[in-house]
Amino acid sequence: MFNSLVSTILSATLLSSTLLNGLSSEKILASRQISLEKRYYPVQKENILLNLAYMNDRVTKKEDINWDEIKKPFWFDFRLEPGQTFAFHNDVLPKYQGKIARTTKAHFNWNEGFKSYGYLVGDGVCHLASLMYWVAKDAGLEAVAPTNHNFMPIPEISREYGVSIYNNPLAKGSNVQQNLYITNNKEKTVIFKFEYDGDKLKATVLESN
């Protein structure tokens, strides 16, 4: 009786383990994080969070902005199928025309609710782009950042991963050069996952099995 009971328990455990392994269909390729509390000033943190809110459709226009909600912890993800490209904004280099599957859906200006510390509206979004570039590179994706952010260090991110982002409707030539392009060069779907806990912002790239 005892042996039969043990056998039943072991069988159930093995079945459960098999089912769980079957459900685990994503492999982490890379994960990186920064503290939003370590930006140079609060406006940068707010612009990063607003940019993410546009990216995951919690905000689609300035009138949607509720800063109390935007600053709460959250997570979301998006997928890139093989061959698809993400661009940080929608002014892109000729080689990417017609190939963009996803952007952040923002242009980092007053009309969209982005803030300024006194010089640049949208200040801080370069930090988000640099985090994405860093994790994409470490994940082995094809990542292109034509203009480096070497004019100013970005806290917690090495200069080699600094990305300059710019979007002005009157300067498309500059816009396309100050963008970020990430292409899924894998044979499987990749997932970009963002997690914010009230301090740390983590970006993770996973591969769907």
Secondary structure, DSSP 4 states (H G I P E B T S, - for coil): -HHHHHHHHHHHHHHHHHHHHHH--EEEEEEEEEEGGGSSSHHHHHHHHHHHHHHTTS-SSGGG--HHHHTS-EEEEEEE-TT-EEESSS---GGGTT-EEE------SGGGT--BSSS-BTTTHHHHHHHHHHHHHHTT-EEE-SSB-TTS-BTTB-GGG-B-----TT-HHHHHHS--EEE--SSS-EEEEEEE-SSEEEEEEEEE-
